[in-house]
Amino acid sequence: MGVDGEDHQTTELDMDKIPEHVAIIMDGNGRWATRQHLPRVAGHKAGMESVKKVAIAASDLGVKVLTLYAFSTENWKRPTSEVSYLMKLPIRFFNTFVPDLVAHNVRVMVMGHIDELPAGTQKAVNQAIADTKDCDGMVLNFALNYGGRDELVGAVKALGQDIQDGKLAPESIDEQAISAHLMTAPLGKLADPDLMIRTSGEERISNFLLWQIAYSELVFVDQSWPDFDGESLKAAISVFQHRHRRFGGLVNK
């Protein structure tokens, strides 16, 4: 089900039913820029501002984890100039926004193959994690150089190594064992999103959190990511609140 881009200033939410973990596929930066007759990188810059707005809005609403799909393992296929710009965005973002995150008690977490990123990007990411480590409010979790299938391959390899090392019996592998080897494991019971949002009107998962979204509610929003803001987030959460989650059963959990 999609959500259009109209004004949602009157959206009212049940504050007792705020999703604990919200994941967002931030799509449409390039198309937004094209419509504005701007280069694609201008869309990515505008999208960075949306990250700031939405992160603070989510924190204020009481969301416990906000996971943002920032750069996928497939995004390396884009033009070199665009990839180079995307690699600089975390540096600009964290250099300007970490004080605001600390002020809102938000802790930064990053999942993905960080060691494969340029040195400057790695430094900015690790510094942001260090600067916010004492915050115990919302977790702002960036999926950076992340892919869902890649994550599952890594988990299978780790489980195989545990079996080879005699630490694990094959018959003891269960859902909990697999979840413990995924990149979301540090989130504990909050690892699986309650709500996944994708902007720009596209309706696909794009290799994001393939295991974790087994029972997530999916909301597809027509707005491009640079146009998505706190009110847009509230509108998507309102859609979530009007659904009945049964987790495969006949009654709500």
NUSEMAR-942390 format. One record per atom (N, C-alpha, C): residue number from 1; residue in one letter; atom name; x, y, z. Coordinates in steps of 0.1 Angstrom, whole numbers. Layout:
N
   resi   resn   name    east   north      up
    NUM      A     CA       X       Y       Z
...
REM end
This chain:
253
   resi   resn   name    east   north      up
      1      M      N       8     -12       0
      1      M     CA       0       0       0
      1      M      C       9      12       0
      2      G      N       6      22      -8
      2      G     CA      14      34      -9
      2      G      C       8      45      -1
      3      V      N      16      56       0
      3      V     CA      11      68       7
      3      V      C      15      79      -3
      4      D      N       6      88      -5
      4      D     CA       9      99     -15
      4      D      C      16     110      -8
      5      G      N      20     120     -16
      5      G     CA      28     131     -11
      5      G      C      21     143      -7
      6      E      N       8     142      -3
      6      E     CA       0     153       0
      6      E      C       4     158      14
      7      D      N      -1     170      18
      7      D     CA       2     176      31
      7      D      C      -4     168      42
      8      H      N       4     164      52
      8      H     CA      -1     155      63
      8      H      C       0     163      77
      9      Q      N      -2     176      76
      9      Q     CA       0     183      89
      9      Q      C      -9     179     100
     10      T      N     -20     173      97
     10      T     CA     -30     170     108
     10      T      C     -29     155     112
     11      T      N     -19     148     108
     11      T     CA     -17     134     112
     11      T      C     -16     133     127
     12      E      N     -25     125     132
     12      E     CA     -25     122     147
     12      E      C     -21     107     149
     13      L      N     -12     105     158
     13      L     CA      -8      91     161
     13      L      C     -11      87     175
     14      D      N     -13      73     176
     14      D     CA     -14      67     189
     14      D      C       0      65     195
     15      M      N       4      73     204
     15      M     CA      17      73     209
     15      M      C      21      60     217
     16      D      N      11      52     219
     16      D     CA      13      39     226
     16      D      C      16      28     215
     17      K      N      15      32     202
     17      K     CA      17      22     192
     17      K      C      27      26     182
     18      I      N      37      33     186
     18      I     CA      48      38     178
     18      I      C      57      25     175
     19      P      N      60      23     162
     19      P     CA      69      11     159
     19      P      C      82      13     165
     20      E      N      87       3     171
     20      E     CA     100       4     178
     20      E      C     112       5     169
     21      H      N     111      -3     158
     21      H     CA     122      -2     148
     21      H      C     116       1     134
     22      V      N     120      12     129
     22      V     CA     116      17     115
     22      V      C     128      16     106
     23      A      N     127      10      94
     23      A     CA     137       9      84
     23      A      C     132      17      72
     24      I      N     141      24      66
     24      I     CA     138      32      54
     24      I      C     147      29      42
     25      I      N     142      26      31
     25      I     CA     149      26      18
     25      I      C     148      40      12
     26      M      N     158      48      13
     26      M     CA     158      62       9
     26      M      C     160      63      -6
     27      D      N     149      63     -13
     27      D     CA     150      62     -28
     27      D      C     145      75     -34
     28      G      N     150      78     -46
     28      G     CA     145      89     -54
     28      G      C     154     101     -55
     29      N      N     166     101     -49
     29      N     CA     174     113     -49
     29      N      C     177     118     -63
     30      G      N     181     108     -71
     30      G     CA     185     112     -85
     30      G      C     174     117     -93
     31      R      N     162     110     -92
     31      R     CA     151     115    -100
     31      R      C     146     128     -95
     32      W      N     147     131     -82
     32      W     CA     143     144     -77
     32      W      C     152     155     -83
     33      A      N     164     152     -84
     33      A     CA     174     162     -89
     33      A      C     171     164    -104
     34      T      N     168     153    -111
     34      T     CA     165     155    -126
     34      T      C     153     164    -128
     35      R      N     142     162    -119
     35      R     CA     130     170    -121
     35      R      C     133     185    -118
     36      Q      N     144     187    -109
     36      Q     CA     148     201    -106
     36      Q      C     158     206    -116
     37      H      N     161     198    -126
     37      H     CA     171     202    -136
     37      H      C     185     204    -130
     38      L      N     188     195    -120
     38      L     CA     200     196    -113
     38      L      C     208     183    -115
     39      P      N     221     183    -112
     39      P     CA     228     170    -113
     39      P      C     224     160    -102
     40      R      N     226     147    -104
     40      R     CA     222     137     -95
     40      R      C     227     140     -81
     41      V      N     240     144     -80
     41      V     CA     246     146     -67
     41      V      C     238     157     -59
     42      A      N     232     166     -65
     42      A     CA     224     176     -58
     42      A      C     212     169     -51
     43      G      N     207     158     -57
     43      G     CA     197     151     -50
     43      G      C     202     143     -38
     44      H      N     214     138     -38
     44      H     CA     220     132     -27
     44      H      C     223     142     -16
     45      K      N     227     154     -19
     45      K     CA     229     164      -9
     45      K      C     216     168      -2
     46      A      N     205     169     -10
     46      A     CA     192     172      -4
     46      A      C     187     161       4
     47      G      N     190     149       0
     47      G     CA     187     137       7
     47      G      C     193     136      21
     48      M      N     205     141      22
     48      M     CA     212     142      35
     48      M      C     205     151      45
     49      E      N     199     161      40
     49      E     CA     191     170      48
     49      E      C     179     163      53
     50      S      N     173     155      45
     50      S     CA     161     147      49
     50      S      C     165     137      60
     51      V      N     177     131      59
     51      V     CA     182     122      70
     51      V      C     181     129      83
     52      K      N     186     142      83
     52      K     CA     187     149      96
     52      K      C     173     152     101
     53      K      N     164     156      93
     53      K     CA     150     159      97
     53      K      C     143     147     102
     54      V      N     144     136      95
     54      V     CA     137     123      98
     54      V      C     143     117     111
     55      A      N     156     118     112
     55      A     CA     162     112     124
     55      A      C     157     119     137
     56      I      N     157     132     137
     56      I     CA     152     139     148
     56      I      C     137     137     151
     57      A      N     129     136     140
     57      A     CA     115     134     141
     57      A      C     112     120     147
     58      A      N     120     110     142
     58      A     CA     118      96     147
     58      A      C     122      96     162
     59      S      N     133     102     166
     59      S     CA     137     102     180
     59      S      C     126     109     188
     60      D      N     121     120     184
     60      D     CA     110     127     192
     60      D      C      98     119     193
     61      L      N      95     110     183
     61      L     CA      83     102     184
     61      L      C      84      90     193
     62      G      N      97      87     197
     62      G     CA      99      75     205
     62      G      C     103      63     198
     63      V      N     107      64     185
     63      V     CA     112      52     178
     63      V      C     125      48     184
     64      K      N     127      36     186
     64      K     CA     139      31     193
     64      K      C     151      28     184
     65      V      N     148      24     171
     65      V     CA     158      21     161
     65      V      C     153      27     148
     66      L      N     162      35     141
     66      L     CA     159      39     128
     66      L      C     170      34     119
     67      T      N     167      25     110
     67      T     CA     178      19     101
     67      T      C     176      25      87
     68      L      N     186      31      82
     68      L     CA     186      38      69
     68      L      C     195      31      59
     69      Y      N     190      28      47
     69      Y     CA     197      21      37
     69      Y      C     205      32      30
     70      A      N     218      34      33
     70      A     CA     225      46      28
     70      A      C     234      42      16
     71      F      N     239      30      15
     71      F     CA     247      26       4
     71      F      C     248      11       3
     72      S      N     243       6      -8
     72      S     CA     243      -9      -9
     72      S      C     255     -14     -16
     73      T      N     257     -27     -14
     73      T     CA     269     -34     -21
     73      T      C     268     -33     -36
     74      E      N     256     -30     -41
     74      E     CA     254     -29     -56
     74      E      C     256     -14     -61
     75      N      N     256      -5     -51
     75      N     CA     258       9     -55
     75      N      C     272      12     -61
     76      W      N     281       3     -59
     76      W     CA     295       5     -65
     76      W      C     294       5     -80
     77      K      N     283       0     -86
     77      K     CA     282      -1    -100
     77      K      C     278      13    -107
     78      R      N     275      23     -98
     78      R     CA     271      36    -103
     78      R      C     284      43    -109
     79      P      N     282      54    -116
     79      P     CA     293      61    -122
     79      P      C     303      65    -111
     80      T      N     316      65    -114
     80      T     CA     327      67    -104
     80      T      C     325      81     -97
     81      S      N     321      91    -105
     81      S     CA     320     104     -99
     81      S      C     308     104     -88
     82      E      N     298      97     -91
     82      E     CA     286      97     -82
     82      E      C     290      89     -69
     83      V      N     297      78     -71
     83      V     CA     302      70     -59
     83      V      C     311      78     -51
     84      S      N     320      85     -57
     84      S     CA     329      93     -50
     84      S      C     322     104     -41
     85      Y      N     312     110     -47
     85      Y     CA     304     120     -40
     85      Y      C     296     113     -28
     86      L      N     291     101     -30
     86      L     CA     283      94     -20
     86      L      C     293      90      -8
     87      M      N     305      87     -11
     87      M     CA     315      84      -1
     87      M      C     318      96       8
     88      K      N     317     108       2
     88      K     CA     320     120      10
     88      K      C     308     124      19
     89      L      N     296     120      15
     89      L     CA     284     124      23
     89      L      C     285     121      38
     90      P      N     289     108      41
     90      P     CA     290     105      56
     90      P      C     299     115      63
     91      I      N     310     119      56
     91      I     CA     319     128      63
     91      I      C     312     141      66
     92      R      N     306     147      55
     92      R     CA     298     159      57
     92      R      C     287     158      67
     93      F      N     280     147      67
     93      F     CA     269     145      76
     93      F      C     273     145      90
     94      F      N     283     136      93
     94      F     CA     287     134     107
     94      F      C     294     147     112
     95      N      N     302     153     104
     95      N     CA     309     165     108
     95      N      C     300     176     112
     96      T      N     288     177     107
     96      T     CA     279     188     110
     96      T      C     268     183     119
     97      F      N     264     170     120
     97      F     CA     252     166     126
     97      F      C     254     159     140
     98      V      N     266     154     142
     98      V     CA     268     147     155
     98      V      C     264     155     167
     99      P      N     268     168     168
     99      P     CA     263     175     180
     99      P      C     248     175     182
    100      D      N     240     175     171
    100      D     CA     226     175     172
    100      D      C     222     161     177
    101      L      N     228     150     172
    101      L     CA     225     137     176
    101      L      C     228     135     191
    102      V      N     239     140     196
    102      V     CA     242     139     210
    102      V      C     232     147     218
    103      A      N     228     158     213
    103      A     CA     218     166     221
    103      A      C     204     159     222
    104      H      N     201     151     212
    104      H     CA     189     143     212
    104      H      C     191     129     218
    105      N      N     203     126     223
    105      N     CA     206     114     229
    105      N      C     205     102     220
    106      V      N     209     104     207
    106      V     CA     209      94     196
    106      V      C     222      88     195
    107      R      N     223      75     194
    107      R     CA     235      67     192
    107      R      C     236      62     178
    108      V      N     248      65     172
    108      V     CA     250      60     158
    108      V      C     256      46     158
    109      M      N     250      38     149
    109      M     CA     255      24     146
    109      M      C     256      23     131
    110      V      N     266      16     127
    110      V     CA     267      14     112
    110      V      C     270      -1     110
    111      M      N     262      -7     100
    111      M     CA     264     -21      96
    111      M      C     267     -22      82
    112      G      N     275     -31      78
    112      G     CA     280     -33      65
    112      G      C     295     -34      64
    113      H      N     301     -35      53
    113      H     CA     315     -38      51
    113      H      C     322     -24      52
    114      I      N     324     -19      64
    114      I     CA     329      -5      66
    114      I      C     344      -5      62
    115      D      N     351     -17      63
    115      D     CA     365     -17      61
    115      D      C     368     -16      46
    116      E      N     358     -17      37
    116      E     CA     360     -15      23
    116      E      C     358      -1      18
    117      L      N     354       8      27
    117      L     CA     351      22      23
    117      L      C     364      30      23
    118      P      N     364      41      16
    118      P     CA     376      50      16
    118      P      C     380      54      31
    119      A      N     393      56      33
    119      A     CA     398      59      46
    119      A      C     391      70      53
    120      G      N     388      81      46
    120      G     CA     382      93      51
    120      G      C     368      90      56
    121      T      N     361      82      48
    121      T     CA     347      78      52
    121      T      C     347      69      64
    122      Q      N     357      59      65
    122      Q     CA     358      51      76
    122      Q      C     361      59      89
    123      K      N     369      69      88
    123      K     CA     373      77      99
    123      K      C     361      85     105
    124      A      N     353      90      95
    124      A     CA     341      98      99
    124      A      C     331      89     106
    125      V      N     329      77     101
    125      V     CA     319      67     106
    125      V      C     324      63     120
    126      N      N     336      59     122
    126      N     CA     341      55     135
    126      N      C     341      66     145
    127      Q      N     344      78     141
    127      Q     CA     344      89     150
    127      Q      C     329      92     155
    128      A      N     320      91     146
    128      A     CA     306      93     150
    128      A      C     301      83     160
    129      I      N     305      70     157
    129      I     CA     302      60     166
    129      I      C     308      62     180
    130      A      N     320      66     180
    130      A     CA     327      69     193
    130      A      C     321      81     200
    131      D      N     317      92     193
    131      D     CA     312     104     199
    131      D      C     298     102     205
    132      T      N     291      92     200
    132      T     CA     277      90     204
    132      T      C     275      77     213
    133      K      N     286      71     216
    133      K     CA     286      58     223
    133      K      C     279      58     237
    134      D      N     279      70     243
    134      D     CA     273      71     256
    134      D      C     258      74     256
    135      C      N     253      77     244
    135      C     CA     239      81     242
    135      C      C     230      68     243
    136      D      N     219      69     251
    136      D     CA     211      57     253
    136      D      C     197      58     248
    137      G      N     195      68     239
    137      G     CA     182      70     233
    137      G      C     180      62     220
    138      M      N     175      68     210
    138      M     CA     173      61     197
    138      M      C     186      57     191
    139      V      N     186      45     185
    139      V     CA     198      41     177
    139      V      C     196      45     162
    140      L      N     204      53     156
    140      L     CA     204      57     142
    140      L      C     214      47     135
    141      N      N     208      37     129
    141      N     CA     216      27     123
    141      N      C     217      28     108
    142      F      N     229      31     103
    142      F     CA     231      32      89
    142      F      C     236      19      82
    143      A      N     229      15      72
    143      A     CA     234       4      64
    143      A      C     243       9      53
    144      L      N     256       7      54
    144      L     CA     265      14      46
    144      L      C     274       3      40
    145      N      N     274       2      26
    145      N     CA     281      -9      19
    145      N      C     275     -22      25
    146      Y      N     262     -23      24
    146      Y     CA     254     -34      29
    146      Y      C     246     -40      18
    147      G      N     244     -53      19
    147      G     CA     235     -61      10
    147      G      C     229     -72      18
    148      G      N     216     -75      16
    148      G     CA     209     -85      24
    148      G      C     215     -99      21
    149      R      N     216    -102       8
    149      R     CA     222    -115       4
    149      R      C     236    -117       9
    150      D      N     244    -107       8
    150      D     CA     258    -107      13
    150      D      C     258    -110      28
    151      E      N     249    -103      35
    151      E     CA     248    -106      49
    151      E      C     245    -120      52
    152      L      N     235    -126      45
    152      L     CA     232    -140      47
    152      L      C     243    -150      43
    153      V      N     250    -146      33
    153      V     CA     262    -155      29
    153      V      C     272    -154      41
    154      G      N     274    -142      46
    154      G     CA     284    -141      57
    154      G      C     279    -149      70
    155      A      N     266    -149      72
    155      A     CA     261    -157      84
    155      A      C     263    -172      82
    156      V      N     260    -176      69
    156      V     CA     262    -191      66
    156      V      C     277    -195      68
    157      K      N     286    -186      63
    157      K     CA     300    -189      64
    157      K      C     304    -190      79
    158      A      N     299    -181      87
    158      A     CA     302    -181     101
    158      A      C     297    -193     108
    159      L      N     285    -197     105
    159      L     CA     279    -209     111
    159      L      C     287    -221     106
    160      G      N     291    -222      94
    160      G     CA     299    -233      89
    160      G      C     312    -234      96
    161      Q      N     318    -222      99
    161      Q     CA     331    -222     106
    161      Q      C     329    -227     121
    162      D      N     318    -223     127
    162      D     CA     315    -228     140
    162      D      C     314    -243     141
    163      I      N     307    -248     130
    163      I     CA     306    -263     130
    163      I      C     319    -269     128
    164      Q      N     327    -264     119
    164      Q     CA     341    -269     116
    164      Q      C     349    -269     129
    165      D      N     348    -258     137
    165      D     CA     356    -257     149
    165      D      C     350    -265     161
    166      G      N     339    -272     158
    166      G     CA     333    -280     169
    166      G      C     325    -272     179
    167      K      N     322    -259     176
    167      K     CA     314    -251     185
    167      K      C     299    -252     184
    168      L      N     295    -258     173
    168      L     CA     281    -259     169
    168      L      C     278    -272     162
    169      A      N     267    -278     166
    169      A     CA     262    -290     159
    169      A      C     252    -286     148
    170      P      N     253    -291     136
    170      P     CA     244    -287     125
    170      P      C     229    -287     129
    171      E      N     225    -298     137
    171      E     CA     211    -299     141
    171      E      C     207    -288     151
    172      S      N     216    -281     157
    172      S     CA     212    -271     166
    172      S      C     210    -257     160
    173      I      N     213    -256     147
    173      I     CA     210    -243     140
    173      I      C     195    -241     139
    174      D      N     191    -229     144
    174      D     CA     178    -225     144
    174      D      C     177    -210     140
    175      E      N     165    -204     140
    175      E     CA     164    -190     137
    175      E      C     172    -181     145
    176      Q      N     173    -184     158
    176      Q     CA     180    -176     168
    176      Q      C     195    -176     164
    177      A      N     200    -188     161
    177      A     CA     214    -190     157
    177      A      C     218    -181     145
    178      I      N     209    -182     135
    178      I     CA     211    -174     123
    178      I      C     211    -159     126
    179      S      N     200    -154     133
    179      S     CA     199    -140     137
    179      S      C     212    -135     144
    180      A      N     217    -144     153
    180      A     CA     229    -140     160
    180      A      C     241    -138     152
    181      H      N     241    -143     139
    181      H     CA     253    -141     130
    181      H      C     250    -130     120
    182      L      N     239    -123     121
    182      L     CA     236    -112     111
    182      L      C     241     -99     117
    183      M      N     242     -89     108
    183      M     CA     248     -76     112
    183      M      C     239     -68     121
    184      T      N     226     -72     122
    184      T     CA     217     -66     131
    184      T      C     217     -72     145
    185      A      N     226     -82     148
    185      A     CA     226     -89     160
    185      A      C     228     -79     172
    186      P      N     236     -69     171
    186      P     CA     238     -59     182
    186      P      C     225     -53     187
    187      L      N     215     -53     179
    187      L     CA     202     -46     182
    187      L      C     194     -55     191
    188      G      N     198     -68     193
    188      G     CA     190     -77     202
    188      G      C     176     -79     197
    189      K      N     167     -77     207
    189      K     CA     153     -80     204
    189      K      C     147     -69     194
    190      L      N     154     -59     191
    190      L     CA     149     -48     182
    190      L      C     155     -50     168
    191      A      N     161     -62     165
    191      A     CA     168     -64     153
    191      A      C     158     -63     141
    192      D      N     146     -68     142
    192      D     CA     137     -69     131
    192      D      C     128     -57     131
    193      P      N     127     -50     119
    193      P     CA     119     -38     118
    193      P      C     104     -41     120
    194      D      N      97     -32     127
    194      D     CA      82     -33     127
    194      D      C      77     -28     114
    195      L      N      83     -17     109
    195      L     CA      78     -10      97
    195      L      C      90      -7      88
    196      M      N      88     -10      75
    196      M     CA      98      -7      65
    196      M      C      91       3      55
    197      I      N      97      14      53
    197      I     CA      92      24      43
    197      I      C     102      25      31
    198      R      N      96      26      19
    198      R     CA     104      29       8
    198      R      C      98      42       1
    199      T      N     106      51      -2
    199      T     CA     102      63      -9
    199      T      C     103      62     -24
    200      S      N      97      72     -31
    200      S     CA      98      74     -45
    200      S      C      88      66     -53
    201      G      N      80      58     -47
    201      G     CA      69      51     -54
    201      G      C      73      37     -59
    202      E      N      86      33     -58
    202      E     CA      90      20     -62
    202      E      C      86      10     -51
    203      E      N      82      -2     -56
    203      E     CA      77     -12     -46
    203      E      C      85     -25     -47
    204      R      N      97     -24     -42
    204      R     CA     105     -36     -41
    204      R      C     115     -34     -29
    205      I      N     121     -45     -25
    205      I     CA     129     -45     -13
    205      I      C     144     -42     -16
    206      S      N     149     -44     -28
    206      S     CA     162     -41     -32
    206      S      C     173     -46     -23
    207      N      N     172     -59     -19
    207      N     CA     182     -66     -12
    207      N      C     185     -60       2
    208      F      N     175     -55       9
    208      F     CA     176     -49      22
    208      F      C     169     -57      33
    209      L      N     177     -61      43
    209      L     CA     172     -68      55
    209      L      C     163     -79      51
    210      L      N     168     -88      42
    210      L     CA     159     -99      37
    210      L      C     154    -108      48
    211      W      N     162    -111      57
    211      W     CA     158    -120      68
    211      W      C     149    -113      78
    212      Q      N     153    -100      81
    212      Q     CA     147     -93      92
    212      Q      C     133     -88      89
    213      I      N     129     -86      77
    213      I     CA     116     -81      74
    213      I      C     105     -91      71
    214      A      N     108    -103      76
    214      A     CA      98    -114      74
    214      A      C      84    -110      78
    215      Y      N      82    -103      89
    215      Y     CA      69     -99      93
    215      Y      C      68     -84      95
    216      S      N      76     -76      88
    216      S     CA      75     -62      88
    216      S      C      63     -57      80
    217      E      N      57     -46      84
    217      E     CA      47     -39      76
    217      E      C      55     -31      66
    218      L      N      51     -32      53
    218      L     CA      58     -24      43
    218      L      C      49     -13      38
    219      V      N      54      -1      38
    219      V     CA      47      11      33
    219      V      C      55      18      22
    220      F      N      49      19      11
    220      F     CA      55      25      -1
    220      F      C      50      40      -3
    221      V      N      59      49      -3
    221      V     CA      55      63      -3
    221      V      C      59      69     -17
    222      D      N      50      77     -22
    222      D     CA      52      83     -35
    222      D      C      63      94     -35
    223      Q      N      65     101     -24
    223      Q     CA      74     111     -23
    223      Q      C      89     106     -26
    224      S      N      97     114     -32
    224      S     CA     111     111     -33
    224      S      C     117     114     -20
    225      W      N     128     108     -17
    225      W     CA     135     110      -4
    225      W      C     137     124       0
    226      P      N     142     133      -9
    226      P     CA     145     147      -5
    226      P      C     132     154       0
    227      D      N     120     150      -4
    227      D     CA     108     156       0
    227      D      C     102     150      12
    228      F      N     108     139      17
    228      F     CA     103     132      29
    228      F      C     108     139      41
    229      D      N      98     141      51
    229      D     CA     102     148      63
    229      D      C      95     142      75
    230      G      N      95     149      86
    230      G     CA      89     144      98
    230      G      C      74     141      97
    231      E      N      67     150      90
    231      E     CA      53     148      87
    231      E      C      50     135      78
    232      S      N      59     133      69
    232      S     CA      58     122      60
    232      S      C      60     109      69
    233      L      N      69     109      78
    233      L     CA      72      98      87
    233      L      C      59      95      95
    234      K      N      53     106     100
    234      K     CA      41     104     108
    234      K      C      30      98     100
    235      A      N      29     102      87
    235      A     CA      18      96      78
    235      A      C      21      81      76
    236      A      N      33      78      74
    236      A     CA      36      63      72
    236      A      C      34      55      85
    237      I      N      37      61      96
    237      I     CA      34      54     109
    237      I      C      19      53     111
    238      S      N      12      63     107
    238      S     CA      -3      62     108
    238      S      C      -8      50     100
    239      V      N      -3      48      88
    239      V     CA      -7      36      80
    239      V      C      -4      23      88
    240      F      N       8      23      93
    240      F     CA      12      12     101
    240      F      C       3       9     113
    241      Q      N      -2      20     119
    241      Q     CA     -10      18     131
    241      Q      C     -24      13     128
    242      H      N     -28      15     115
    242      H     CA     -41      10     111
    242      H      C     -41      -4     105
    243      R      N     -30     -10     106
    243      R     CA     -29     -24     102
    243      R      C     -30     -34     114
    244      H      N     -33     -46     111
    244      H     CA     -34     -56     122
    244      H      C     -23     -67     119
    245      R      N     -13     -67     128
    245      R     CA      -2     -76     126
    245      R      C      -5     -89     133
    246      R      N      -5    -100     125
    246      R     CA      -9    -113     130
    246      R      C       3    -123     131
    247      F      N      14    -119     125
    247      F     CA      26    -127     125
    247      F      C      24    -142     121
    248      G      N      15    -144     111
    248      G     CA      12    -157     106
    248      G      C       0    -164     114
    249      G      N      -4    -158     125
    249      G     CA     -15    -164     133
    249      G      C     -28    -157     129
    250      L      N     -38    -160     138
    250      L     CA     -51    -155     136
    250      L      C     -55    -143     145
    251      V      N     -46    -140     155
    251      V     CA     -49    -129     163
    251      V      C     -36    -121     164
    252      N      N     -37    -108     169
    252      N     CA     -25    -100     170
    252      N      C     -16    -105     181
    253      K      N      -3    -104     179
    253      K     CA       6    -108     190
    253      K      C       6     -98     201
REM end
